[in-house]
Amino acid sequence: MFERITALWSPAPAPPPAKVPYDPTDPKQNPLNPQGLKPCCACPQTKSARDDCFLKFDSSEADEKCKALVQGHLACMQSLGFKIY
């Protein structure tokens, strides 16, 4: 009987903290990106080189000729904590 009465007076247990989705632009969640760069603004050197390569070559040969530049840009993005699928 006393257990039931004391259960009514005790505070309710705190709910578990909500899981926050991973945000690569949040420096608290992603220390690899301390400036909080968004994907569109990250790695401008490799991005422009990659884009220039795709503009220079015909679409039939651009995939092969620009492969190294694409890989370099992906590596740069991953080094900033962006998840590339």
N, CA, C and O atoms as a CHARMM CRD file, in Angstrom:
* protein
*
  340
    1    1 MET  N      0.81100  -1.18900   0.00000 PROA 1      0.00000
    2    1 MET  CA     0.00000   0.00000   0.00000 PROA 1      0.00000
    3    1 MET  C      0.86000   1.26100   0.00000 PROA 1      0.00000
    4    1 MET  O      0.58200   2.20600  -0.73900 PROA 1      0.00000
    5    2 PHE  N      1.90300   1.27700   0.82700 PROA 2      0.00000
    6    2 PHE  CA     2.76200   2.46400   0.88900 PROA 2      0.00000
    7    2 PHE  C      3.55600   2.67000  -0.40400 PROA 2      0.00000
    8    2 PHE  O      3.88000   3.79700  -0.77700 PROA 2      0.00000
    9    3 GLU  N      3.85700   1.57400  -1.06800 PROA 3      0.00000
   10    3 GLU  CA     4.58100   1.69700  -2.33900 PROA 3      0.00000
   11    3 GLU  C      3.75800   2.46700  -3.36500 PROA 3      0.00000
   12    3 GLU  O      4.29200   3.26800  -4.13200 PROA 3      0.00000
   13    4 ARG  N      2.48000   2.21900  -3.36600 PROA 4      0.00000
   14    4 ARG  CA     1.61200   2.90500  -4.31500 PROA 4      0.00000
   15    4 ARG  C      1.50400   4.38700  -3.99100 PROA 4      0.00000
   16    4 ARG  O      1.49400   5.21900  -4.89800 PROA 4      0.00000
   17    5 ILE  N      1.42400   4.72300  -2.72400 PROA 5      0.00000
   18    5 ILE  CA     1.31100   6.12200  -2.30600 PROA 5      0.00000
   19    5 ILE  C      2.61000   6.86900  -2.62100 PROA 5      0.00000
   20    5 ILE  O      2.55800   7.98400  -3.14100 PROA 5      0.00000
   21    6 THR  N      3.75700   6.28900  -2.32100 PROA 6      0.00000
   22    6 THR  CA     5.02200   6.97200  -2.59400 PROA 6      0.00000
   23    6 THR  C      5.27300   7.07900  -4.08400 PROA 6      0.00000
   24    6 THR  O      5.94300   8.01400  -4.52300 PROA 6      0.00000
   25    7 ALA  N      4.76000   6.15800  -4.86900 PROA 7      0.00000
   26    7 ALA  CA     4.92700   6.23900  -6.31200 PROA 7      0.00000
   27    7 ALA  C      4.19300   7.45100  -6.87200 PROA 7      0.00000
   28    7 ALA  O      4.62600   8.03200  -7.86700 PROA 7      0.00000
   29    8 LEU  N      3.10700   7.82700  -6.25200 PROA 8      0.00000
   30    8 LEU  CA     2.36900   9.00100  -6.70000 PROA 8      0.00000
   31    8 LEU  C      3.12400  10.29500  -6.40100 PROA 8      0.00000
   32    8 LEU  O      2.98100  11.27200  -7.13600 PROA 8      0.00000
   33    9 TRP  N      3.92000  10.31600  -5.34000 PROA 9      0.00000
   34    9 TRP  CA     4.65500  11.52500  -4.96600 PROA 9      0.00000
   35    9 TRP  C      5.99600  11.66200  -5.66500 PROA 9      0.00000
   36    9 TRP  O      6.52500  12.76700  -5.77800 PROA 9      0.00000
   37   10 SER  N      6.54000  10.57700  -6.12400 PROA 10     0.00000
   38   10 SER  CA     7.85900  10.64500  -6.74800 PROA 10     0.00000
   39   10 SER  C      7.73900  11.27500  -8.14100 PROA 10     0.00000
   40   10 SER  O      6.74600  11.08400  -8.84200 PROA 10     0.00000
   41   11 PRO  N      8.75800  12.01700  -8.51600 PROA 11     0.00000
   42   11 PRO  CA     8.68800  12.66000  -9.83000 PROA 11     0.00000
   43   11 PRO  C      8.73200  11.61700 -10.94500 PROA 11     0.00000
   44   11 PRO  O      9.28900  10.53100 -10.78500 PROA 11     0.00000
   45   12 ALA  N      8.14300  11.97100 -12.05200 PROA 12     0.00000
   46   12 ALA  CA     8.15400  11.08100 -13.21800 PROA 12     0.00000
   47   12 ALA  C      9.57000  11.00700 -13.77400 PROA 12     0.00000
   48   12 ALA  O     10.29800  12.00000 -13.76400 PROA 12     0.00000
   49   13 PRO  N      9.95300   9.84700 -14.25100 PROA 13     0.00000
   50   13 PRO  CA    11.30700   9.74200 -14.81700 PROA 13     0.00000
   51   13 PRO  C     11.44000  10.64100 -16.04900 PROA 13     0.00000
   52   13 PRO  O     10.49800  10.81900 -16.82100 PROA 13     0.00000
   53   14 ALA  N     12.61700  11.18700 -16.19800 PROA 14     0.00000
   54   14 ALA  CA    12.87400  12.07600 -17.33400 PROA 14     0.00000
   55   14 ALA  C     12.88600  11.26300 -18.61600 PROA 14     0.00000
   56   14 ALA  O     13.43000  10.15900 -18.65100 PROA 14     0.00000
   57   15 PRO  N     12.29000  11.80200 -19.66900 PROA 15     0.00000
   58   15 PRO  CA    12.32600  11.06600 -20.94000 PROA 15     0.00000
   59   15 PRO  C     13.75400  11.04500 -21.48700 PROA 15     0.00000
   60   15 PRO  O     14.54000  11.95400 -21.21900 PROA 15     0.00000
   61   16 PRO  N     14.08000  10.01700 -22.24500 PROA 16     0.00000
   62   16 PRO  CA    15.43400   9.95800 -22.81800 PROA 16     0.00000
   63   16 PRO  C     15.63700  11.12900 -23.77300 PROA 16     0.00000
   64   16 PRO  O     14.68700  11.58400 -24.41000 PROA 16     0.00000
   65   17 PRO  N     16.87000  11.61600 -23.87600 PROA 17     0.00000
   66   17 PRO  CA    17.11600  12.74200 -24.78600 PROA 17     0.00000
   67   17 PRO  C     16.82000  12.34500 -26.23300 PROA 17     0.00000
   68   17 PRO  O     17.10900  11.22800 -26.66200 PROA 17     0.00000
   69   18 ALA  N     16.24500  13.27600 -26.95900 PROA 18     0.00000
   70   18 ALA  CA    15.91300  13.02400 -28.36600 PROA 18     0.00000
   71   18 ALA  C     17.18700  12.91900 -29.18800 PROA 18     0.00000
   72   18 ALA  O     18.12600  13.69300 -28.99900 PROA 18     0.00000
   73   19 LYS  N     17.21100  11.97200 -30.08500 PROA 19     0.00000
   74   19 LYS  CA    18.38700  11.79300 -30.93300 PROA 19     0.00000
   75   19 LYS  C     18.35400  12.85100 -32.03700 PROA 19     0.00000
   76   19 LYS  O     17.40600  12.93000 -32.81800 PROA 19     0.00000
   77   20 VAL  N     19.39400  13.64400 -32.07900 PROA 20     0.00000
   78   20 VAL  CA    19.50400  14.71000 -33.07000 PROA 20     0.00000
   79   20 VAL  C     20.15400  14.12600 -34.32000 PROA 20     0.00000
   80   20 VAL  O     21.20000  13.48600 -34.22200 PROA 20     0.00000
   81   21 PRO  N     19.55800  14.33200 -35.48900 PROA 21     0.00000
   82   21 PRO  CA    20.17900  13.80000 -36.70800 PROA 21     0.00000
   83   21 PRO  C     21.53300  14.45300 -36.96700 PROA 21     0.00000
   84   21 PRO  O     21.76200  15.60800 -36.60700 PROA 21     0.00000
   85   22 TYR  N     22.41900  13.69600 -37.59600 PROA 22     0.00000
   86   22 TYR  CA    23.77000  14.18000 -37.88300 PROA 22     0.00000
   87   22 TYR  C     23.70300  15.35500 -38.85400 PROA 22     0.00000
   88   22 TYR  O     23.08800  15.27300 -39.91700 PROA 22     0.00000
   89   23 ASP  N     24.34300  16.43600 -38.46500 PROA 23     0.00000
   90   23 ASP  CA    24.41000  17.63500 -39.30200 PROA 23     0.00000
   91   23 ASP  C     25.87900  17.97700 -39.50900 PROA 23     0.00000
   92   23 ASP  O     26.52700  18.47600 -38.58900 PROA 23     0.00000
   93   24 PRO  N     26.42100  17.71600 -40.70500 PROA 24     0.00000
   94   24 PRO  CA    27.85100  17.96400 -40.93000 PROA 24     0.00000
   95   24 PRO  C     28.22800  19.43700 -40.88600 PROA 24     0.00000
   96   24 PRO  O     29.41400  19.76200 -40.82500 PROA 24     0.00000
   97   25 THR  N     27.24200  20.34200 -40.91400 PROA 25     0.00000
   98   25 THR  CA    27.54900  21.77300 -40.86100 PROA 25     0.00000
   99   25 THR  C     27.57500  22.29700 -39.43100 PROA 25     0.00000
  100   25 THR  O     27.89100  23.46600 -39.21000 PROA 25     0.00000
  101   26 ASP  N     27.24500  21.44700 -38.45300 PROA 26     0.00000
  102   26 ASP  CA    27.26000  21.84900 -37.04900 PROA 26     0.00000
  103   26 ASP  C     28.63300  21.51900 -36.45800 PROA 26     0.00000
  104   26 ASP  O     28.97300  20.34500 -36.31100 PROA 26     0.00000
  105   27 PRO  N     29.42500  22.54200 -36.11700 PROA 27     0.00000
  106   27 PRO  CA    30.77500  22.27200 -35.58600 PROA 27     0.00000
  107   27 PRO  C     30.76800  21.44700 -34.29800 PROA 27     0.00000
  108   27 PRO  O     31.76000  20.78300 -33.99500 PROA 27     0.00000
  109   28 LYS  N     29.67000  21.47300 -33.53100 PROA 28     0.00000
  110   28 LYS  CA    29.61000  20.66600 -32.30600 PROA 28     0.00000
  111   28 LYS  C     29.49500  19.17800 -32.64200 PROA 28     0.00000
  112   28 LYS  O     30.04600  18.33600 -31.93300 PROA 28     0.00000
  113   29 GLN  N     28.78900  18.86000 -33.70700 PROA 29     0.00000
  114   29 GLN  CA    28.63900  17.46300 -34.10900 PROA 29     0.00000
  115   29 GLN  C     29.78200  17.01500 -35.01500 PROA 29     0.00000
  116   29 GLN  O     30.13000  15.83400 -35.04000 PROA 29     0.00000
  117   30 ASN  N     30.35500  17.93700 -35.74700 PROA 30     0.00000
  118   30 ASN  CA    31.37600  17.59300 -36.73200 PROA 30     0.00000
  119   30 ASN  C     32.61100  18.46800 -36.53300 PROA 30     0.00000
  120   30 ASN  O     32.70000  19.54200 -37.12900 PROA 30     0.00000
  121   31 PRO  N     33.55900  18.03600 -35.71400 PROA 31     0.00000
  122   31 PRO  CA    34.75900  18.84700 -35.49500 PROA 31     0.00000
  123   31 PRO  C     35.65700  18.95200 -36.73000 PROA 31     0.00000
  124   31 PRO  O     36.56700  19.78100 -36.75400 PROA 31     0.00000
  125   32 LEU  N     35.41900  18.13100 -37.75100 PROA 32     0.00000
  126   32 LEU  CA    36.21000  18.22600 -38.98000 PROA 32     0.00000
  127   32 LEU  C     35.83500  19.45500 -39.79800 PROA 32     0.00000
  128   32 LEU  O     36.57500  19.85300 -40.69800 PROA 32     0.00000
  129   33 ASN  N     34.69700  20.05400 -39.49300 PROA 33     0.00000
  130   33 ASN  CA    34.20300  21.21700 -40.22400 PROA 33     0.00000
  131   33 ASN  C     33.97500  22.36200 -39.22400 PROA 33     0.00000
  132   33 ASN  O     32.82800  22.72900 -38.96700 PROA 33     0.00000
  133   34 PRO  N     35.05000  22.92900 -38.65800 PROA 34     0.00000
  134   34 PRO  CA    34.88700  23.94400 -37.61400 PROA 34     0.00000
  135   34 PRO  C     34.25400  25.24100 -38.11200 PROA 34     0.00000
  136   34 PRO  O     33.69400  25.99300 -37.31500 PROA 34     0.00000
  137   35 GLN  N     34.33200  25.51700 -39.41300 PROA 35     0.00000
  138   35 GLN  CA    33.73200  26.73900 -39.94300 PROA 35     0.00000
  139   35 GLN  C     32.25100  26.56200 -40.24300 PROA 35     0.00000
  140   35 GLN  O     31.56400  27.54300 -40.52800 PROA 35     0.00000
  141   36 GLY  N     31.74500  25.34100 -40.18700 PROA 36     0.00000
  142   36 GLY  CA    30.34900  25.08000 -40.47200 PROA 36     0.00000
  143   36 GLY  C     29.98600  25.26700 -41.93400 PROA 36     0.00000
  144   36 GLY  O     28.89000  25.72600 -42.25600 PROA 36     0.00000
  145   37 LEU  N     30.91300  24.91000 -42.82400 PROA 37     0.00000
  146   37 LEU  CA    30.66000  25.06000 -44.25900 PROA 37     0.00000
  147   37 LEU  C     29.53300  24.14400 -44.71700 PROA 37     0.00000
  148   37 LEU  O     29.41700  23.00900 -44.25300 PROA 37     0.00000
  149   38 LYS  N     28.71200  24.63700 -45.62100 PROA 38     0.00000
  150   38 LYS  CA    27.68300  23.81700 -46.23600 PROA 38     0.00000
  151   38 LYS  C     28.31200  23.10700 -47.43300 PROA 38     0.00000
  152   38 LYS  O     29.34500  23.55000 -47.93700 PROA 38     0.00000
  153   39 PRO  N     27.70400  22.01100 -47.89500 PROA 39     0.00000
  154   39 PRO  CA    28.29700  21.26300 -49.01100 PROA 39     0.00000
  155   39 PRO  C     28.52300  22.10800 -50.26400 PROA 39     0.00000
  156   39 PRO  O     29.47800  21.87200 -51.00400 PROA 39     0.00000
  157   40 CYS  N     27.66600  23.07600 -50.50400 PROA 40     0.00000
  158   40 CYS  CA    27.81700  23.89100 -51.71500 PROA 40     0.00000
  159   40 CYS  C     29.04400  24.79500 -51.65500 PROA 40     0.00000
  160   40 CYS  O     29.55200  25.21700 -52.69400 PROA 40     0.00000
  161   41 CYS  N     29.52300  25.09400 -50.45500 PROA 41     0.00000
  162   41 CYS  CA    30.64000  26.02700 -50.29600 PROA 41     0.00000
  163   41 CYS  C     31.95000  25.34100 -49.89800 PROA 41     0.00000
  164   41 CYS  O     32.99700  25.98500 -49.83300 PROA 41     0.00000
  165   42 ALA  N     31.88700  24.04900 -49.63700 PROA 42     0.00000
  166   42 ALA  CA    33.07900  23.32600 -49.21000 PROA 42     0.00000
  167   42 ALA  C     33.93600  22.94400 -50.41500 PROA 42     0.00000
  168   42 ALA  O     33.41100  22.68900 -51.49800 PROA 42     0.00000
  169   43 CYS  N     35.21600  22.90700 -50.22900 PROA 43     0.00000
  170   43 CYS  CA    36.19400  22.46600 -51.23400 PROA 43     0.00000
  171   43 CYS  C     36.05900  23.21200 -52.55800 PROA 43     0.00000
  172   43 CYS  O     35.86200  22.57500 -53.59300 PROA 43     0.00000
  173   44 PRO  N     36.16000  24.53600 -52.55900 PROA 44     0.00000
  174   44 PRO  CA    35.94900  25.27500 -53.80500 PROA 44     0.00000
  175   44 PRO  C     37.00800  24.99000 -54.87700 PROA 44     0.00000
  176   44 PRO  O     36.70000  25.05000 -56.06700 PROA 44     0.00000
  177   45 GLN  N     38.24900  24.68200 -54.48000 PROA 45     0.00000
  178   45 GLN  CA    39.29300  24.42800 -55.47600 PROA 45     0.00000
  179   45 GLN  C     39.01900  23.14400 -56.24800 PROA 45     0.00000
  180   45 GLN  O     39.08600  23.12800 -57.47700 PROA 45     0.00000
  181   46 THR  N     38.71300  22.07400 -55.53100 PROA 46     0.00000
  182   46 THR  CA    38.47000  20.80300 -56.22500 PROA 46     0.00000
  183   46 THR  C     37.13300  20.83200 -56.95400 PROA 46     0.00000
  184   46 THR  O     36.97200  20.18600 -57.98900 PROA 46     0.00000
  185   47 LYS  N     36.18800  21.57200 -56.42300 PROA 47     0.00000
  186   47 LYS  CA    34.88400  21.66600 -57.07900 PROA 47     0.00000
  187   47 LYS  C     34.99300  22.37900 -58.42700 PROA 47     0.00000
  188   47 LYS  O     34.44000  21.91700 -59.42500 PROA 47     0.00000
  189   48 SER  N     35.70500  23.50200 -58.45200 PROA 48     0.00000
  190   48 SER  CA    35.81600  24.24700 -59.71400 PROA 48     0.00000
  191   48 SER  C     36.63600  23.47300 -60.74600 PROA 48     0.00000
  192   48 SER  O     36.31900  23.51000 -61.93500 PROA 48     0.00000
  193   49 ALA  N     37.68600  22.77300 -60.30700 PROA 49     0.00000
  194   49 ALA  CA    38.47900  21.97100 -61.23500 PROA 49     0.00000
  195   49 ALA  C     37.63400  20.84400 -61.82000 PROA 49     0.00000
  196   49 ALA  O     37.71100  20.56000 -63.01600 PROA 49     0.00000
  197   50 ARG  N     36.83400  20.21000 -60.98300 PROA 50     0.00000
  198   50 ARG  CA    35.94700  19.14200 -61.44900 PROA 50     0.00000
  199   50 ARG  C     34.92900  19.67900 -62.45900 PROA 50     0.00000
  200   50 ARG  O     34.71700  19.08100 -63.51400 PROA 50     0.00000
  201   51 ASP  N     34.30100  20.81100 -62.12600 PROA 51     0.00000
  202   51 ASP  CA    33.29600  21.40000 -63.01400 PROA 51     0.00000
  203   51 ASP  C     33.90400  21.83600 -64.34700 PROA 51     0.00000
  204   51 ASP  O     33.30900  21.62000 -65.40300 PROA 51     0.00000
  205   52 ASP  N     35.08400  22.44700 -64.29800 PROA 52     0.00000
  206   52 ASP  CA    35.75600  22.86300 -65.53100 PROA 52     0.00000
  207   52 ASP  C     36.05700  21.67000 -66.42800 PROA 52     0.00000
  208   52 ASP  O     35.93400  21.75500 -67.65000 PROA 52     0.00000
  209   53 CYS  N     36.44500  20.57600 -65.82200 PROA 53     0.00000
  210   53 CYS  CA    36.75400  19.37800 -66.59800 PROA 53     0.00000
  211   53 CYS  C     35.50500  18.86300 -67.30500 PROA 53     0.00000
  212   53 CYS  O     35.56600  18.48900 -68.47600 PROA 53     0.00000
  213   54 PHE  N     34.38000  18.84000 -66.60600 PROA 54     0.00000
  214   54 PHE  CA    33.15400  18.35500 -67.23200 PROA 54     0.00000
  215   54 PHE  C     32.66400  19.29000 -68.33000 PROA 54     0.00000
  216   54 PHE  O     32.01400  18.85000 -69.27800 PROA 54     0.00000
  217   55 LEU  N     32.97000  20.56900 -68.20700 PROA 55     0.00000
  218   55 LEU  CA    32.57400  21.50900 -69.25100 PROA 55     0.00000
  219   55 LEU  C     33.50100  21.43400 -70.46500 PROA 55     0.00000
  220   55 LEU  O     33.09500  21.73900 -71.58700 PROA 55     0.00000
  221   56 LYS  N     34.74500  21.02700 -70.23100 PROA 56     0.00000
  222   56 LYS  CA    35.73400  20.99300 -71.30800 PROA 56     0.00000
  223   56 LYS  C     35.53900  19.79900 -72.24200 PROA 56     0.00000
  224   56 LYS  O     35.75600  19.90500 -73.44900 PROA 56     0.00000
  225   57 PHE  N     35.13100  18.67000 -71.67900 PROA 57     0.00000
  226   57 PHE  CA    35.02900  17.44200 -72.46300 PROA 57     0.00000
  227   57 PHE  C     33.58100  17.10300 -72.78000 PROA 57     0.00000
  228   57 PHE  O     32.65000  17.50500 -72.08300 PROA 57     0.00000
  229   58 ASP  N     33.43200  16.34100 -73.86900 PROA 58     0.00000
  230   58 ASP  CA    32.12400  15.84100 -74.27300 PROA 58     0.00000
  231   58 ASP  C     31.62700  14.84700 -73.22200 PROA 58     0.00000
  232   58 ASP  O     32.43300  14.19000 -72.56200 PROA 58     0.00000
  233   59 SER  N     30.32800  14.73500 -73.06600 PROA 59     0.00000
  234   59 SER  CA    29.77200  13.87800 -72.02100 PROA 59     0.00000
  235   59 SER  C     30.16800  12.41500 -72.18600 PROA 59     0.00000
  236   59 SER  O     30.23000  11.67400 -71.20500 PROA 59     0.00000
  237   60 SER  N     30.43100  12.00400 -73.40200 PROA 60     0.00000
  238   60 SER  CA    30.81500  10.60400 -73.61700 PROA 60     0.00000
  239   60 SER  C     32.20400  10.28800 -73.06900 PROA 60     0.00000
  240   60 SER  O     32.47500   9.14500 -72.70200 PROA 60     0.00000
  241   61 GLU  N     33.08500  11.28200 -73.01100 PROA 61     0.00000
  242   61 GLU  CA    34.44200  11.02900 -72.51800 PROA 61     0.00000
  243   61 GLU  C     34.74100  11.72300 -71.19000 PROA 61     0.00000
  244   61 GLU  O     35.79100  11.47600 -70.59800 PROA 61     0.00000
  245   62 ALA  N     33.85600  12.57300 -70.71500 PROA 62     0.00000
  246   62 ALA  CA    34.11300  13.32400 -69.48700 PROA 62     0.00000
  247   62 ALA  C     34.20500  12.41900 -68.26100 PROA 62     0.00000
  248   62 ALA  O     35.02000  12.66200 -67.37000 PROA 62     0.00000
  249   63 ASP  N     33.37400  11.37700 -68.21100 PROA 63     0.00000
  250   63 ASP  CA    33.41600  10.48100 -67.05300 PROA 63     0.00000
  251   63 ASP  C     34.80200   9.88400 -66.85700 PROA 63     0.00000
  252   63 ASP  O     35.29900   9.81100 -65.73300 PROA 63     0.00000
  253   64 GLU  N     35.41000   9.46800 -67.92700 PROA 64     0.00000
  254   64 GLU  CA    36.73600   8.84600 -67.82500 PROA 64     0.00000
  255   64 GLU  C     37.83200   9.88600 -67.59700 PROA 64     0.00000
  256   64 GLU  O     38.71900   9.67100 -66.77100 PROA 64     0.00000
  257   65 LYS  N     37.78500  10.98900 -68.30200 PROA 65     0.00000
  258   65 LYS  CA    38.85000  11.99900 -68.22200 PROA 65     0.00000
  259   65 LYS  C     38.82600  12.76100 -66.89500 PROA 65     0.00000
  260   65 LYS  O     39.87100  13.21600 -66.42800 PROA 65     0.00000
  261   66 CYS  N     37.66400  12.90300 -66.29100 PROA 66     0.00000
  262   66 CYS  CA    37.52700  13.69900 -65.06100 PROA 66     0.00000
  263   66 CYS  C     37.45300  12.83800 -63.80600 PROA 66     0.00000
  264   66 CYS  O     37.19800  13.35200 -62.71600 PROA 66     0.00000
  265   67 LYS  N     37.67100  11.55500 -63.94600 PROA 67     0.00000
  266   67 LYS  CA    37.52700  10.63100 -62.82600 PROA 67     0.00000
  267   67 LYS  C     38.43400  10.99800 -61.64400 PROA 67     0.00000
  268   67 LYS  O     37.99500  10.96600 -60.49500 PROA 67     0.00000
  269   68 ALA  N     39.67800  11.34100 -61.92000 PROA 68     0.00000
  270   68 ALA  CA    40.62600  11.68100 -60.84400 PROA 68     0.00000
  271   68 ALA  C     40.18900  12.95800 -60.11700 PROA 68     0.00000
  272   68 ALA  O     40.32800  13.05600 -58.89800 PROA 68     0.00000
  273   69 LEU  N     39.66300  13.93000 -60.86000 PROA 69     0.00000
  274   69 LEU  CA    39.20600  15.16800 -60.23100 PROA 69     0.00000
  275   69 LEU  C     37.96600  14.94200 -59.37300 PROA 69     0.00000
  276   69 LEU  O     37.81200  15.55700 -58.31700 PROA 69     0.00000
  277   70 VAL  N     37.08600  14.05700 -59.83200 PROA 70     0.00000
  278   70 VAL  CA    35.89700  13.71700 -59.05100 PROA 70     0.00000
  279   70 VAL  C     36.31700  13.02000 -57.76200 PROA 70     0.00000
  280   70 VAL  O     35.79500  13.33000 -56.69200 PROA 70     0.00000
  281   71 GLN  N     37.24600  12.09000 -57.85600 PROA 71     0.00000
  282   71 GLN  CA    37.72600  11.38000 -56.66300 PROA 71     0.00000
  283   71 GLN  C     38.39200  12.34200 -55.68400 PROA 71     0.00000
  284   71 GLN  O     38.22300  12.21100 -54.47200 PROA 71     0.00000
  285   72 GLY  N     39.14500  13.30200 -56.20200 PROA 72     0.00000
  286   72 GLY  CA    39.78100  14.30000 -55.33800 PROA 72     0.00000
  287   72 GLY  C     38.75800  15.17100 -54.62400 PROA 72     0.00000
  288   72 GLY  O     38.92800  15.50100 -53.45000 PROA 72     0.00000
  289   73 HSD  N     37.70300  15.54000 -55.32500 PROA 73     0.00000
  290   73 HSD  CA    36.65200  16.35000 -54.70400 PROA 73     0.00000
  291   73 HSD  C     35.90300  15.54300 -53.63900 PROA 73     0.00000
  292   73 HSD  O     35.59000  16.06500 -52.57000 PROA 73     0.00000
  293   74 LEU  N     35.61800  14.28100 -53.93000 PROA 74     0.00000
  294   74 LEU  CA    34.95600  13.42900 -52.93700 PROA 74     0.00000
  295   74 LEU  C     35.82500  13.25900 -51.69300 PROA 74     0.00000
  296   74 LEU  O     35.31500  13.28800 -50.57300 PROA 74     0.00000
  297   75 ALA  N     37.11500  13.08500 -51.87900 PROA 75     0.00000
  298   75 ALA  CA    38.03300  12.94200 -50.74400 PROA 75     0.00000
  299   75 ALA  C     38.05400  14.21900 -49.90700 PROA 75     0.00000
  300   75 ALA  O     38.08800  14.15700 -48.67800 PROA 75     0.00000
  301   76 CYS  N     38.03400  15.37000 -50.56800 PROA 76     0.00000
  302   76 CYS  CA    38.01700  16.64100 -49.84700 PROA 76     0.00000
  303   76 CYS  C     36.73200  16.77500 -49.03100 PROA 76     0.00000
  304   76 CYS  O     36.77700  17.18200 -47.87000 PROA 76     0.00000
  305   77 MET  N     35.59700  16.43900 -49.62300 PROA 77     0.00000
  306   77 MET  CA    34.31800  16.52800 -48.92100 PROA 77     0.00000
  307   77 MET  C     34.28200  15.58600 -47.72500 PROA 77     0.00000
  308   77 MET  O     33.79300  15.95400 -46.65700 PROA 77     0.00000
  309   78 GLN  N     34.79600  14.37400 -47.90200 PROA 78     0.00000
  310   78 GLN  CA    34.81600  13.40600 -46.80900 PROA 78     0.00000
  311   78 GLN  C     35.75300  13.85600 -45.69800 PROA 78     0.00000
  312   78 GLN  O     35.50300  13.56800 -44.52700 PROA 78     0.00000
  313   79 SER  N     36.82500  14.55500 -46.04300 PROA 79     0.00000
  314   79 SER  CA    37.75400  15.02800 -45.01900 PROA 79     0.00000
  315   79 SER  C     37.12300  16.10800 -44.14800 PROA 79     0.00000
  316   79 SER  O     37.58700  16.36100 -43.03600 PROA 79     0.00000
  317   80 LEU  N     36.07300  16.74000 -44.64700 PROA 80     0.00000
  318   80 LEU  CA    35.32800  17.73700 -43.85900 PROA 80     0.00000
  319   80 LEU  C     34.15400  17.12400 -43.11000 PROA 80     0.00000
  320   80 LEU  O     33.38900  17.83700 -42.46000 PROA 80     0.00000
  321   81 GLY  N     34.00800  15.80500 -43.19700 PROA 81     0.00000
  322   81 GLY  CA    32.96400  15.11500 -42.44900 PROA 81     0.00000
  323   81 GLY  C     31.65300  14.92100 -43.18600 PROA 81     0.00000
  324   81 GLY  O     30.67400  14.46900 -42.59300 PROA 81     0.00000
  325   82 PHE  N     31.61600  15.25100 -44.45900 PROA 82     0.00000
  326   82 PHE  CA    30.39400  15.03900 -45.23200 PROA 82     0.00000
  327   82 PHE  C     30.31500  13.56800 -45.62500 PROA 82     0.00000
  328   82 PHE  O     31.30900  12.96800 -46.03400 PROA 82     0.00000
  329   83 LYS  N     29.13300  13.00300 -45.49600 PROA 83     0.00000
  330   83 LYS  CA    28.92900  11.59300 -45.85200 PROA 83     0.00000
  331   83 LYS  C     28.52000  11.55100 -47.31800 PROA 83     0.00000
  332   83 LYS  O     27.45200  12.03900 -47.69000 PROA 83     0.00000
  333   84 ILE  N     29.37500  10.96500 -48.14300 PROA 84     0.00000
  334   84 ILE  CA    29.14100  10.86700 -49.56900 PROA 84     0.00000
  335   84 ILE  C     28.72700   9.43100 -49.86900 PROA 84     0.00000
  336   84 ILE  O     29.46000   8.49200 -49.55900 PROA 84     0.00000
  337   85 TYR  N     27.56200   9.26300 -50.46600 PROA 85     0.00000
  338   85 TYR  CA    27.05500   7.91900 -50.77200 PROA 85     0.00000
  339   85 TYR  C     27.24100   7.58900 -52.20900 PROA 85     0.00000
  340   85 TYR  O     26.87200   6.49800 -52.64400 PROA 85     0.00000
